[in-house]
Amino acid sequence: MTSAPGPVDQPHPAPGAVHTAPADSGTGPGGFNSGDTGPGGSGPGGSGPEGFGPGGAGPGGVGPAGFAPSGFAPGGSGPEGWPTTPPGGYPAPEPDRLTRFVLRLYERSPRWAVPLAAVGCVAVGMSYALLSNPTYADPDAAPTCLLKLTTGLDCPGCGGTRALWYVLHGDLPAAARHHFLFVFALPFLAYLFVAWAGNQAFGWRLPELRISSKVIGGFLAAWLAFSVLRNLPWAPFTSLYV
């Protein structure tokens, strides 16, 4: 009496060896074959997941084989019907005559022309303050503040022209009484303007005044608080009313 032969032990591959299916079998586990020996087409013909392959292939069907997810065009560039390559750019609109004239004038003008024009604008503002003498003007004299004319409240800029008039006459306490924040900011604004104009016109390299966003935010918050306090009907805030 003979016993049935037991299961034959399959030979184990040596450490580091790669097991490949026979070439004539066609498929292995999960439909792999000798040219496609890993998940998602990994192997000699597709050396990475989801269509990776030679020639710089990438995920999502990028590569010479043209693999692409469902609903996307070959090359992985977008849904079907989209251009396979992004457009080269939209043409810039042609400038109108006024823009061309201003640009041509700016290119041909000397470097001191723009600072000189800015100085002219500042001089016009100072001349208006000196000639109009806003300290004796009526509250409804033109030009007037629309907010104050309709509500009787001082706007955030009310008193600025009168403060400038007092500054030009050397009366800083009266200027601060009409608009304290304007008098406080005036030296900084003047320095920034001189540094910019000197650099543009003469190439001066004055020390740069760095103003951070926190400083600007704090100044705007103080301006808002000043605009509210100057309209309160109680002392000592009534002294700020202009």
C-alpha positions in Angstrom: 0.0 0.0 0.0 1.4 3.2 -1.1 0.4 6.7 0.1 -0.4 9.6 -2.3 2.5 11.8 -3.0 2.4 15.0 -0.9 2.6 18.5 -2.3 5.8 19.3 -4.0 7.6 22.2 -2.5 7.9 25.0 -5.0 11.4 26.4 -5.3 11.8 29.8 -3.7 13.7 32.5 -5.7 17.0 33.6 -4.4 17.0 36.9 -2.4 17.1 39.9 -4.8 15.9 37.9 -7.8 12.9 39.2 -9.8 10.2 36.7 -10.7 8.7 37.0 -14.2 5.9 35.1 -15.8 6.7 33.0 -18.9 6.6 35.0 -22.1 3.9 32.8 -23.7 1.6 32.9 -20.7 0.5 36.5 -21.7 -0.8 37.5 -18.3 0.1 37.3 -14.7 -1.8 38.4 -11.6 -4.0 41.3 -12.4 -3.3 41.0 -16.1 0.4 41.7 -15.9 2.7 40.5 -18.6 6.3 40.7 -19.3 6.0 44.2 -20.7 3.8 45.3 -18.0 4.9 43.8 -14.7 3.6 46.2 -12.1 0.4 47.9 -10.9 -0.9 50.6 -13.3 1.5 49.6 -16.0 4.8 49.6 -14.1 7.7 47.8 -15.7 10.0 48.2 -18.7 7.3 49.6 -20.9 5.8 51.8 -18.2 8.2 52.5 -15.4 5.8 54.2 -12.9 2.2 54.3 -11.7 -0.6 55.5 -14.0 1.2 55.8 -17.2 4.6 56.7 -16.2 7.1 55.9 -18.9 10.1 56.9 -20.8 10.4 60.3 -22.3 9.5 62.3 -19.2 6.1 60.8 -18.7 4.1 62.0 -15.7 1.0 61.1 -13.8 -2.5 61.4 -15.1 -1.7 60.1 -18.6 1.2 62.4 -19.5 3.6 60.8 -21.9 4.0 59.5 -25.4 1.6 56.6 -24.9 -1.3 59.1 -24.5 -2.8 57.7 -21.4 -5.5 60.0 -19.9 -8.3 59.7 -17.2 -11.8 59.4 -18.4 -13.2 62.5 -20.0 -9.7 64.1 -20.5 -7.9 64.6 -23.7 -4.7 62.7 -24.4 -1.7 64.3 -22.8 -3.6 65.1 -19.6 -4.0 68.8 -20.6 -7.7 69.1 -19.8 -11.2 67.9 -20.6 -12.0 66.7 -24.1 -12.3 69.6 -26.5 -9.9 71.8 -24.7 -6.7 72.9 -26.4 -3.8 70.5 -25.8 -1.4 73.4 -25.2 -2.2 76.7 -23.4 -2.5 79.8 -25.6 0.6 81.8 -26.1 -0.9 84.9 -24.6 -3.4 87.6 -25.4 -2.2 90.5 -27.5 -1.9 93.7 -25.5 -4.4 96.4 -26.5 -3.1 99.2 -28.5 -2.8 102.4 -26.5 -4.9 105.4 -27.5 -3.6 108.7 -28.7 -3.6 110.3 -25.3 -1.7 107.5 -23.7 0.9 107.4 -26.6 1.3 111.2 -26.2 1.9 111.0 -22.5 4.3 108.1 -22.8 6.3 109.8 -25.5 6.4 113.0 -23.5 7.6 111.1 -20.4 10.4 109.4 -22.4 11.6 112.6 -24.0 11.3 114.8 -20.9 14.4 115.5 -18.7 14.6 113.7 -15.4 13.7 116.8 -13.4 10.4 117.5 -15.2 8.2 115.1 -13.1 9.5 116.5 -9.7 9.1 120.0 -11.0 5.5 119.2 -12.0 4.9 117.8 -8.5 6.4 120.9 -6.9 4.0 123.0 -9.1 1.0 121.1 -7.8 2.1 121.6 -4.1 2.7 125.3 -4.9 -0.8 125.6 -6.3 -2.3 124.2 -3.1 -0.3 126.5 -0.9 -1.2 129.5 -3.1 -4.9 128.6 -2.8 -4.7 128.4 1.0 -2.9 131.8 1.2 -5.2 133.6 -1.2 -8.5 132.3 0.0 -7.7 132.8 3.7 -10.0 130.0 4.9 -9.9 131.3 8.5 -12.4 134.0 7.6 -14.5 132.0 5.2 -18.1 131.0 6.1 -18.8 127.3 6.7 -20.9 127.1 3.6 -18.5 129.0 1.3 -17.6 127.3 -1.9 -15.9 124.9 -2.1 -17.3 123.4 1.1 -17.4 120.0 2.8 -20.5 118.2 1.7 -20.7 116.1 4.9 -20.5 119.2 7.1 -23.0 121.1 4.9 -25.6 118.3 5.2 -25.0 116.9 8.7 -23.1 119.6 10.6 -20.4 117.1 11.5 -16.7 117.5 10.8 -15.4 115.1 8.2 -11.9 113.5 8.6 -10.3 116.3 6.5 -12.2 119.3 7.9 -9.8 122.0 9.1 -6.9 120.8 6.9 -6.9 123.9 4.7 -7.0 126.2 7.7 -4.3 124.2 9.4 -2.1 124.6 6.3 -2.8 128.4 6.3 -1.6 128.6 9.9 1.4 126.5 9.2 2.4 128.8 6.4 2.1 131.7 8.8 4.1 130.0 11.5 1.3 129.5 14.0 1.7 125.8 14.8 -0.6 125.8 17.9 -3.5 127.2 15.9 -2.8 124.7 13.1 -2.8 121.8 15.5 -6.1 123.0 17.0 -7.7 122.8 13.6 -6.2 119.5 12.5 -3.7 117.9 14.8 -3.0 114.8 12.7 -2.3 117.0 9.6 0.4 118.9 11.5 1.8 115.7 12.9 2.1 114.0 9.5 3.4 117.1 7.6 7.1 116.7 8.5 7.1 113.1 7.4 5.3 113.9 4.1 7.7 116.8 3.4 10.7 114.5 4.0 9.3 111.8 1.7 8.6 114.3 -1.0 12.1 115.9 -0.8 13.8 112.5 -0.8 11.8 111.4 -3.8 12.2 114.6 -5.8 15.9 114.9 -5.0 16.5 111.4 -6.2 14.5 111.8 -9.4 16.0 115.2 -10.3 19.5 115.2 -9.0 20.3 111.6 -8.0 20.4 112.4 -4.2 20.6 109.3 -1.9 19.0 110.6 1.2 18.3 108.1 4.1 15.2 106.1 3.2 12.3 106.5 5.6 10.8 103.1 6.0 7.1 103.1 7.0 5.7 99.6 7.8 2.2 98.5 7.2 1.6 98.5 11.0 2.6 102.1 11.3 0.2 103.0 8.5 -2.6 101.0 10.1 -1.9 102.7 13.4 -2.0 106.1 11.8 -5.3 105.4 10.1 -6.8 104.1 13.3 -5.7 107.3 15.1 -7.2 109.3 12.3 -10.5 107.5 12.7 -10.5 108.0 16.4 -9.7 111.7 16.0 -12.6 112.1 13.5 -15.0 110.6 16.0 -13.7 112.4 19.1 -13.8 115.9 17.4 -17.6 115.5 16.9 -18.5 114.6 20.5 -20.6 117.4 22.1 -18.8 117.3 25.5 -15.7 119.1 26.8 -12.8 118.8 26.2 -13.7 117.4 22.7 -15.7 120.5 21.8 -12.4 122.4 21.5 -11.5 120.2 18.5 -14.7 121.2 16.6 -14.0 123.4 13.6 
